[in-house]
Amino acid sequence: METIDMDPLIPKAIWGFNGTERPGAVYLSAALAGHDQIGLPAFGIYGKDVQDQNDNSIPEEVEQKLLQFTKAGLAVATMRGKSYLSIGGVSMGIAGSQVDPSFFCDYLGMGTEYVDMTEIIRRIEEEIYDKEEYQKALLWVKENCKEREDRNIEDLKHSRPQKDTEWEMVVKMTLIVRDLMVGNKRLINLGYTEEAEGHNALVAGFQGQRQWTDHFPNG
C-alpha cells in the first residue's frame, strides 16, 4: 500500500516489469488488488516476454499499452470539469438523444448545461456576435463551401437571394454556438458581459429537428 497513489482523480497505470530476479508479476498483482480494495481503478501493464534484469528497453507490446493508457488519461483529464451544453430539447423524442446528467457527472466528471434554441435567434437579431469575425468566416465559406446541383423540384428550390441569406445565417449560428460553448471576450466590448463567459463546454448538442429545421437552416 505504501507505493500506491491514492489520489482518486488521477488515472493510474502500473507496469509490472517482466524480468529475471524481479518480482514484477507479484508486485503488479498485489498493487492492482490493493487498488481494487479501496475502489481506485488502475490499468495493469505486463510484457509477454521475460527481459534481462539490466534491460532498460520498453517492449513493443508494453509501449502500445502505455500509449493506450496515456491517450485515455488525456481524454479523462480533458473532460473533467468541463460541461456538455444542450441547445434545445430532445430531437424528435429520440430516447438516445436525452442528456443523462448522472452519466456525465459520475462517469465523465462533466457537468450539463442547457440553453433554449431561441437564444440563437436572439443573438442573431440583436447582433450579439463578433461582426469582424463574421465577415471573415462568411468570406471563407464563399471560397471553400461549394454548392452542388440543386435537384429539388422547381416549386421547392430556393432562389439565389434565399440561399445567400441561409448561408449567412449558418455562419452566424456557427459563431454563436461556439460563443455559447467557450465564450468570447470580444462580446464584452459590445456590452454583453454575461454572454462573453460561455458555458465552459467541451461538447454540445443542438436539437434542430424538427421544430428548427422545418423553419430555419440546419443548426
C-alpha positions in Angstrom: 0.0 0.0 0.0 2.9 2.4 0.6 3.7 2.6 -3.1 0.1 3.2 -4.2 -1.0 6.6 -5.4 -4.4 7.1 -3.6 -5.4 10.3 -5.4 -8.9 9.4 -6.7 -8.7 12.0 -9.5 -5.5 10.8 -11.2 -5.8 8.0 -13.7 -3.4 5.2 -12.8 -1.4 2.6 -14.7 1.1 0.1 -13.3 3.8 -1.6 -15.4 4.9 -4.8 -13.8 8.4 -5.4 -15.2 8.6 -9.0 -16.6 12.3 -9.6 -15.9 14.7 -12.0 -14.2 15.2 -11.6 -10.5 12.5 -9.0 -10.3 9.0 -9.9 -8.9 7.2 -7.7 -11.4 4.2 -10.0 -11.8 3.8 -10.3 -8.0 4.0 -6.6 -7.5 1.6 -5.9 -10.3 -1.0 -8.3 -8.9 -0.6 -7.0 -5.3 -0.8 -3.4 -6.4 -3.9 -3.9 -8.6 -5.6 -5.9 -5.8 -4.8 -3.0 -3.4 -6.4 -0.5 -5.8 -9.4 -2.8 -6.1 -9.8 -3.0 -2.3 -10.0 0.8 -1.9 -12.1 1.3 -5.1 -9.5 3.0 -7.2 -9.3 1.9 -10.9 -5.9 1.0 -12.2 -4.7 -0.2 -15.6 -2.3 -3.2 -15.4 0.6 -3.5 -17.9 2.8 -6.5 -18.3 5.1 -7.6 -21.0 4.7 -11.0 -22.6 8.5 -11.9 -22.8 11.0 -12.1 -20.0 13.6 -9.4 -20.1 17.1 -9.4 -18.6 17.5 -7.6 -15.3 19.6 -4.8 -16.8 17.4 -4.4 -20.0 16.1 -0.9 -19.9 14.2 -1.1 -23.2 10.5 -1.0 -23.5 9.0 -3.9 -25.4 6.7 -3.1 -28.3 3.5 -4.5 -26.6 4.2 -2.6 -23.4 4.8 0.6 -25.4 1.4 0.2 -27.1 -0.3 -0.3 -23.7 1.5 2.7 -22.3 0.4 4.8 -25.2 -3.1 3.5 -25.0 -3.3 4.4 -21.3 -1.8 7.8 -22.0 -4.4 8.6 -24.6 -7.2 7.5 -22.3 -5.7 9.5 -19.4 -5.5 12.7 -21.6 -9.2 12.2 -22.6 -10.2 11.9 -18.9 -8.2 15.0 -18.0 -9.7 16.9 -20.9 -13.3 16.1 -19.9 -13.0 16.6 -16.2 -14.5 19.8 -15.0 -16.0 20.7 -18.4 -19.6 20.7 -19.4 -21.9 19.3 -22.1 -24.1 22.1 -23.5 -27.6 21.0 -24.6 -29.1 23.6 -27.0 -32.8 22.8 -27.3 -34.7 19.7 -26.1 -34.7 16.1 -27.2 -34.5 15.7 -31.0 -37.8 14.2 -32.2 -38.3 12.4 -28.9 -35.4 10.0 -29.6 -34.5 8.3 -26.4 -30.8 8.1 -27.2 -30.8 11.9 -27.6 -31.7 12.5 -24.0 -29.0 14.1 -21.8 -28.3 11.9 -18.8 -26.7 14.3 -16.2 -25.8 11.4 -13.8 -23.7 9.7 -16.6 -21.9 12.9 -17.4 -21.2 13.7 -13.8 -20.4 10.2 -12.4 -18.7 8.6 -15.4 -17.1 11.5 -17.2 -16.7 14.1 -14.5 -18.6 16.7 -16.6 -21.5 19.0 -15.9 -24.5 19.5 -18.1 -25.9 22.9 -19.1 -29.0 23.9 -21.1 -29.9 26.7 -23.4 -33.1 27.1 -25.5 -32.8 27.3 -29.2 -34.4 30.8 -29.1 -31.1 32.1 -27.7 -29.7 31.6 -31.2 -32.4 33.8 -32.7 -31.9 36.4 -30.0 -28.2 36.7 -30.7 -28.7 36.8 -34.5 -31.4 39.5 -34.3 -29.6 41.6 -31.7 -26.3 41.0 -33.4 -24.6 39.5 -30.4 -21.6 38.2 -32.2 -18.2 39.4 -33.4 -19.1 41.2 -36.7 -15.5 41.3 -37.9 -15.0 37.6 -37.3 -18.4 37.0 -39.1 -17.2 38.8 -42.2 -14.0 36.7 -42.3 -16.0 33.5 -41.8 -18.5 34.4 -44.5 -15.7 35.1 -46.9 -14.1 31.7 -46.1 -17.4 29.9 -46.6 -17.9 31.5 -50.0 -14.5 30.5 -51.1 -14.4 27.0 -49.7 -18.0 25.6 -49.4 -19.2 24.9 -52.9 -22.8 24.3 -53.6 -23.8 21.2 -55.6 -26.6 20.8 -58.1 -30.0 21.6 -56.6 -32.1 18.5 -57.5 -35.3 19.7 -55.8 -38.4 20.1 -57.9 -38.8 23.7 -59.1 -41.5 24.5 -56.5 -39.1 23.6 -53.7 -36.0 25.3 -55.0 -34.8 28.3 -53.1 -33.9 31.5 -55.0 -30.3 32.8 -55.1 -31.1 35.5 -52.5 -32.7 32.9 -50.3 -29.7 30.7 -50.4 -27.4 33.6 -49.7 -29.4 34.6 -46.6 -29.4 31.0 -45.4 -25.6 30.8 -45.8 -25.3 34.0 -43.7 -27.5 32.5 -41.0 -25.5 29.3 -40.9 -22.3 31.2 -40.4 -23.8 33.3 -37.6 -25.2 30.2 -36.0 -21.7 28.6 -36.1 -20.1 31.6 -34.4 -22.9 31.9 -31.8 -22.8 28.2 -30.8 -19.0 28.5 -30.4 -19.6 31.6 -28.2 -22.2 29.7 -26.2 -19.8 26.8 -25.6 -16.5 28.6 -24.7 -17.3 32.2 -24.6 -15.9 35.2 -26.5 -14.2 38.1 -24.7 -14.9 40.4 -27.6 -18.5 40.4 -26.7 -17.6 42.4 -23.7 -16.9 45.4 -26.0 -20.5 45.1 -27.3 -21.8 45.3 -23.7 -22.6 41.6 -23.3 -20.5 40.6 -20.3 -22.6 37.6 -19.4 -22.8 36.2 -22.9 -19.0 36.6 -23.2 -18.5 34.0 -20.5 -19.9 31.0 -22.3 -20.7 27.7 -20.6 -17.3 26.0 -20.2 -18.5 23.4 -22.7 -16.2 20.8 -24.3 -19.0 19.4 -26.4 -22.5 20.5 -27.3 -25.7 19.2 -29.0 -28.3 21.0 -31.0 -31.9 19.7 -31.1 -32.7 21.1 -34.5 -35.3 18.5 -35.7 -38.0 19.1 -36.2 -39.2 22.5 -34.9 -36.0 24.3 -36.0 -35.2 22.6 -39.3 -38.8 22.9 -40.5 -38.4 26.7 -40.4 -34.6 27.6 -40.3 -31.5 26.3 -42.0 -29.9 23.3 -40.2 -28.1 24.1 -37.0 
